[in-house]
Amino acid sequence: MRSNWNFAEPAVSVYGLAETVRRTMAQGTRDADDGQVRRCCEEAVLRCREAPLLCAQTKLRLARLVFCALRCELEILQDLADDPAVTEIMVNGPDRIFIERDGETFRADLSFETAERLNQVIQRLAARVGREMNELHPIVDARLSDGSRVNAVHAGIAIDGPVLTIRKFNRSRMTMEDLVRQGDVCRDASVLLQKLTAAGYNIFVSGGTSSGKTTFLNVLSDFIPGRERVVVIEDSAELQIRGIPNLVRMEARNANAQGKGAVPIRQLIRASLRQRPDRIIVGEVRGEEVVDMLAAMSTGHDGSLSTGHANSVRGMIGRLETLHISSSGFPAESVRAQIAEAIDVFVHLARTPDGHRRVVEICECAGLKDGEILLNPLYCYDPETGLTATGSRLQKTSKLRLHGLGEEG
């Protein structure tokens, strides 16, 4: 395919066969039912000139791709989107498609016929959320019906053609026990984090892109007492909070094509403070909303949770500081003091060379000294032994004692 599909056999044009099916079906593919279209796709494959050189398995897959090109929203990407083992689909132009499966990245033996064909798929996804992608609006963020996240970039700024990235929604909700069993966190650390969450410690989860921050936030939320009122705020709804009857979920909204109607996360955090929450969960902090998030954590909303992008706990602190200063104009000293007061514990995640997403740091925010935030490392990751206790004890134990959960966690 450069318009072809090649599976170690003669190249066959998927979209060429799709056009043949369109011409063959007198009533048109739009009015026919799926069964009729599927049969016509199979016949088109059997009649194509390359058919004698194709094995039975290849013919079946080719017929399926032709059907998807005609009937599915994502066209040739549909089966990848439906595959639970595929966690990410990365389309770098029409003929370079990559997937992440089981923590490893592979190049898929698929391609779109033209950049325009890929662009049509993106336009459909954008239209679903009332957006358009063109030279004036070259970047689109959207969400599929199953919760998967979509980002697309117009060919006007993507040199090799339109770019489409789909972060798949994890249908199987992970638990802390799953993470322990996989070796993503050690048993002792998992017990500590359960107690800290239940006792109302403010916990900030940091990590790089696709390091498992959202999954970990889901896991921590399992230990929030069900009697509490929780407000969840996200840029794109992904969290699967369960076991909390008194739950409010809000999602930020981008501006429409006319540049109106935007509802940013910062506005939602401010609104949440008037909803009498016990805890606030912000899916990700990456802009001026950091000012309101830290203020909420410092003013009685114990047990609040959030995430952010960084390469280490210390790096996350620096990023929070930079975001706050650029948004508020406050001096660095007062910003550091607010961070030290607001956040009790940092948990840092990373993807290790074997493709696993693991907890690699758990640090207590131990206050401020000489204008610098002090960190008390509780657990650190070692390639030989995994996540290991440092021997340091938790210093702030008042919340644990208040909830009858011991002194050390």
C-alpha positions in Angstrom: 0.0 0.0 0.0 1.6 3.3 -0.1 -1.9 2.8 -1.0 -0.9 -0.8 -0.7 -1.0 -3.4 2.1 1.9 -5.7 2.1 2.2 -8.8 4.3 5.3 -10.5 2.9 3.2 -11.2 -0.2 2.3 -9.2 -3.4 1.2 -5.7 -2.6 -2.5 -5.1 -2.9 -4.4 -1.8 -2.9 -6.9 -1.9 -0.1 -8.5 1.4 -1.2 -8.5 0.2 -4.8 -10.5 -2.8 -3.8 -12.8 -0.6 -1.7 -13.5 1.5 -4.8 -14.2 -1.7 -6.7 -16.8 -2.7 -4.1 -18.4 0.7 -4.3 -18.8 0.4 -8.0 -20.1 -3.2 -7.8 -22.8 -2.6 -5.3 -25.7 -1.1 -7.3 -27.4 0.4 -4.3 -24.2 1.8 -2.8 -22.4 0.8 0.3 -24.1 3.4 2.4 -27.5 1.8 2.1 -26.4 -1.8 2.3 -26.1 -3.7 5.6 -22.8 -4.8 6.9 -23.3 -8.4 5.9 -23.8 -7.4 2.2 -20.8 -5.2 2.2 -18.7 -7.9 3.9 -19.6 -10.5 1.3 -18.9 -8.1 -1.5 -15.4 -7.3 0.0 -14.6 -11.0 0.1 -15.7 -11.5 -3.5 -13.6 -8.5 -4.6 -10.5 -10.0 -2.9 -11.1 -13.4 -4.5 -11.4 -11.8 -8.0 -8.4 -9.5 -7.7 -5.5 -10.4 -10.0 -3.2 -11.1 -7.0 -5.6 -13.6 -5.4 -3.9 -16.7 -6.7 -0.7 -15.6 -4.9 -2.3 -14.9 -1.5 -2.8 -17.5 1.3 -6.2 -18.0 2.8 -5.3 -16.0 6.0 -4.1 -13.1 4.0 -7.3 -13.0 1.9 -9.4 -12.9 5.0 -7.4 -10.1 6.5 -7.4 -8.2 3.3 -11.2 -8.5 3.0 -11.5 -7.2 6.6 -9.3 -4.2 5.8 -11.4 -3.4 2.7 -14.6 -3.6 4.8 -13.0 -1.3 7.4 -12.0 1.2 4.8 -15.6 1.3 3.7 -17.6 1.1 6.9 -15.5 2.0 10.0 -14.8 5.4 11.4 -11.1 4.8 11.8 -10.9 2.9 8.5 -7.8 0.6 8.3 -7.0 1.5 11.9 -10.2 0.1 13.3 -8.9 -3.3 14.2 -5.9 -1.8 16.0 -8.3 0.4 18.0 -10.4 -2.7 18.9 -7.3 -4.8 19.9 -7.1 -4.7 23.8 -3.4 -5.5 23.6 -2.7 -2.3 21.6 -2.3 0.7 24.0 -1.3 3.4 21.5 -1.6 4.0 17.8 0.9 6.5 16.2 0.3 7.6 12.6 3.3 9.7 11.4 1.9 10.5 7.9 -0.1 8.2 5.6 2.5 5.4 5.3 4.2 5.2 8.7 1.9 3.7 11.3 3.3 2.4 14.6 1.6 0.8 17.6 2.5 0.1 21.2 1.7 -3.4 22.3 2.7 -4.9 25.7 5.1 -2.0 26.3 6.9 -2.3 23.0 6.6 -0.3 19.8 6.2 -1.9 16.4 5.6 -0.7 12.9 2.3 -1.9 11.5 2.1 -3.3 8.0 -0.6 -0.8 7.1 -0.8 2.6 5.4 -3.3 5.0 4.0 -3.6 5.4 0.3 -3.0 9.2 0.5 -2.5 11.9 3.0 -5.9 13.1 2.1 -7.4 9.8 3.1 -5.8 10.1 6.5 -7.0 13.6 6.8 -10.6 12.5 6.2 -10.3 10.2 9.2 -9.0 13.0 11.3 -11.8 15.4 10.1 -14.4 12.9 11.2 -12.9 12.6 14.6 -12.7 16.3 15.0 -16.3 16.8 13.8 -17.5 14.5 16.6 -16.4 17.0 19.2 -17.5 20.0 17.2 -14.0 20.9 16.1 -12.4 21.4 12.7 -8.8 20.9 11.6 -7.4 23.2 9.0 -4.6 25.8 8.5 -6.3 28.1 11.0 -6.9 25.3 13.6 -4.0 22.9 12.9 -4.1 20.9 16.2 -7.1 19.0 17.5 -7.6 17.1 20.8 -10.6 14.9 21.0 -12.0 11.8 22.8 -13.4 8.7 21.2 -16.7 7.1 22.4 -14.7 4.5 24.4 -12.7 7.2 26.2 -9.5 6.9 24.1 -7.6 10.2 23.6 -6.9 11.6 20.2 -4.4 14.2 19.1 -4.1 15.3 15.5 -1.8 17.7 13.7 -2.5 19.3 10.3 -0.2 18.7 7.3 0.5 22.4 7.2 2.8 22.0 10.2 3.5 18.3 10.1 6.1 17.9 7.5 5.5 14.3 6.5 1.8 14.5 6.4 -1.1 14.6 8.9 -0.2 13.1 12.3 -2.7 11.2 14.4 -2.0 9.7 17.8 -4.6 7.6 19.7 -4.0 6.8 23.3 -6.2 3.8 24.0 -8.6 3.8 26.9 -7.7 0.9 29.3 -10.9 -1.1 29.6 -9.5 -3.4 32.2 -9.3 -1.3 35.4 -6.0 -2.0 37.3 -5.9 -2.5 41.0 -3.0 -2.1 43.5 -2.8 -5.9 43.7 -2.3 -6.0 39.9 0.6 -3.5 40.2 2.2 -5.5 43.0 1.8 -8.7 41.1 3.4 -7.2 38.0 6.3 -5.8 40.1 5.4 -2.2 39.4 5.4 -1.4 43.1 6.6 -3.4 46.1 4.2 -4.8 48.7 5.4 -2.5 51.5 5.1 0.6 49.4 1.7 -0.3 48.3 0.5 -0.7 51.9 2.0 2.7 52.8 0.3 4.4 49.8 -3.0 2.8 50.7 -2.8 4.2 54.2 -1.6 7.6 53.1 -4.5 7.9 50.7 -7.1 6.8 53.2 -5.7 9.2 55.8 -6.0 12.2 53.5 -2.4 12.9 52.5 -2.1 15.1 49.5 -0.3 13.0 46.9 1.2 14.2 43.6 2.0 11.6 40.9 4.7 12.6 38.4 6.2 10.9 35.4 7.0 11.1 31.7 4.6 10.7 28.9 2.8 7.3 28.9 4.4 6.3 32.3 1.1 5.2 33.8 0.1 8.3 35.8 -3.6 8.1 35.1 -3.6 4.4 35.8 -1.9 5.0 39.1 -4.3 7.8 40.1 -7.2 5.3 39.4 -5.5 2.8 41.7 -5.0 5.3 44.5 -8.6 6.5 44.3 -9.7 3.0 45.3 -8.6 3.8 48.9 -10.6 7.0 49.3 -13.3 6.4 51.9 -16.7 6.0 50.3 -18.3 8.5 52.6 -16.4 11.4 51.2 -17.5 13.9 48.5 -15.0 13.9 45.7 -14.8 16.3 42.7 -12.8 15.0 39.7 -11.5 17.5 37.1 -9.9 16.5 33.9 -8.8 17.9 30.6 -10.1 14.8 28.9 -12.2 12.4 30.9 -10.1 9.2 31.6 -10.2 8.4 35.3 -12.4 5.5 36.4 -13.2 6.4 40.0 -15.4 3.8 41.7 -16.8 3.1 45.1 -17.6 6.8 45.8 -21.3 7.5 45.6 -20.9 11.3 46.2 -18.8 11.9 43.1 -18.8 15.0 40.8 -16.9 14.7 37.4 -16.1 17.7 35.3 -14.2 17.9 32.0 -12.5 21.0 30.5 -13.8 22.2 27.2 -11.8 23.7 24.3 -13.0 26.8 22.4 -15.1 26.1 19.3 -14.1 27.0 15.8 -15.1 30.7 16.5 -12.8 30.7 19.6 -15.7 30.8 22.1 -17.0 28.6 24.8 -13.7 27.4 26.3 -13.9 26.2 29.9 -10.4 25.7 31.3 -9.3 23.5 34.2 -8.6 26.5 36.3 -12.2 27.7 36.1 -13.4 24.2 37.0 -11.1 24.1 40.1 -12.5 27.4 41.3 -16.1 26.1 40.7 -15.3 22.9 42.6 -14.4 24.9 45.7 -18.0 26.0 45.9 -19.3 22.5 45.7 -18.2 21.5 49.3 -15.7 18.8 48.2 -13.8 16.7 50.8 -11.2 16.0 48.1 -10.3 17.3 44.7 -8.7 15.1 42.0 -7.1 17.0 39.1 -6.2 14.6 36.3 -3.2 16.6 35.2 -1.7 20.0 36.1 0.2 21.6 33.3 -0.7 25.3 33.3 -1.9 28.2 35.3 -4.4 25.9 37.1 -1.4 24.9 39.4 -2.1 28.1 41.4 -5.6 27.0 42.3 -4.7 23.4 42.8 -2.0 24.2 45.3 -4.3 26.7 47.0 -7.0 24.0 47.3 -4.6 21.5 48.8 -3.5 24.1 51.3 -6.9 25.1 52.5 -8.6 22.1 53.9 -9.1 19.7 51.0 -6.9 17.0 52.5 -6.4 13.9 50.4 -6.4 15.7 47.1 -4.6 14.0 44.2 -3.1 15.2 40.9 -0.5 14.4 38.3 2.1 16.2 36.2 4.8 15.6 33.7 8.4 15.5 34.9 11.5 13.3 34.9 11.9 13.1 38.6 10.4 14.2 41.9 12.8 17.1 42.1 12.1 17.9 38.5 8.4 18.0 39.2 8.9 20.4 42.1 10.9 22.7 39.7 8.1 22.5 37.1 5.4 23.3 39.6 7.4 26.3 40.8 7.9 27.5 37.2 4.3 27.1 36.3 3.1 28.9 39.5 5.5 31.9 39.1 4.7 32.4 35.4 1.0 32.3 36.2 0.9 34.3 39.4 3.9 36.4 39.5 4.6 35.4 43.1 8.2 35.4 44.3 10.0 32.0 44.2 10.3 31.8 48.0 6.5 32.1 48.6 5.8 29.6 45.8 8.2 27.0 47.3 6.6 27.6 50.7 3.1 26.9 49.3 4.3 23.7 47.5 5.9 22.5 50.7 2.7 23.1 52.6 0.3 21.8 50.0 1.8 18.5 48.9 2.6 15.7 51.4 4.0 13.0 49.2 5.3 12.7 45.6 5.2 9.4 43.7 7.2 9.3 40.6 6.6 6.8 37.7 8.9 5.9 34.8 9.1 3.4 31.9 12.0 1.1 32.5 14.1 -0.3 29.6 12.0 -3.5 29.6 8.9 -1.5 28.7 7.2 -1.7 32.1 5.8 1.3 33.9 7.0 1.3 37.5 7.1 3.4 40.6 10.7 4.6 40.9 10.5 7.2 43.7 8.3 7.8 46.7 9.3 11.0 48.6 7.8 12.8 51.5 7.8 16.6 51.2 9.5 17.4 54.5 9.2 21.1 54.7 11.3 24.1 53.8 14.8 25.0 54.8 16.9 28.0 53.7 14.4 28.6 50.9 14.6 25.1 49.5 12.0 22.3 49.6 13.3 19.3 51.6 12.6 15.8 50.4 12.6 12.7 52.6 13.0 9.7 50.2 11.0 6.7 51.4 11.4 4.3 48.5 13.8 4.4 45.5 14.1 2.0 42.5 17.1 -0.1 41.9 17.4 -2.1 38.7 18.7 -5.1 40.6 16.2 -5.2 43.5 13.3 -3.1 42.2 11.5 -0.5 44.4 13.3 -0.6 47.8 12.8 1.1 51.1 15.5 3.7 51.9 15.2 3.2 55.6 14.0 6.7 56.2 10.8 7.0 58.2 7.8 9.1 57.4 8.1 12.3 59.4 4.6 13.7 59.1 2.4 11.1 60.9 -0.4 13.2 62.4 -2.9 12.3 59.7 -2.2 8.6 60.1 -2.6 8.9 63.9 -5.8 10.9 63.5 -7.3 8.1 61.3 -6.0 5.3 63.5 -3.7 4.0 60.9 -0.5 3.9 62.9 2.5 6.2 63.2 4.8 5.0 60.4 2.4 3.9 57.7 
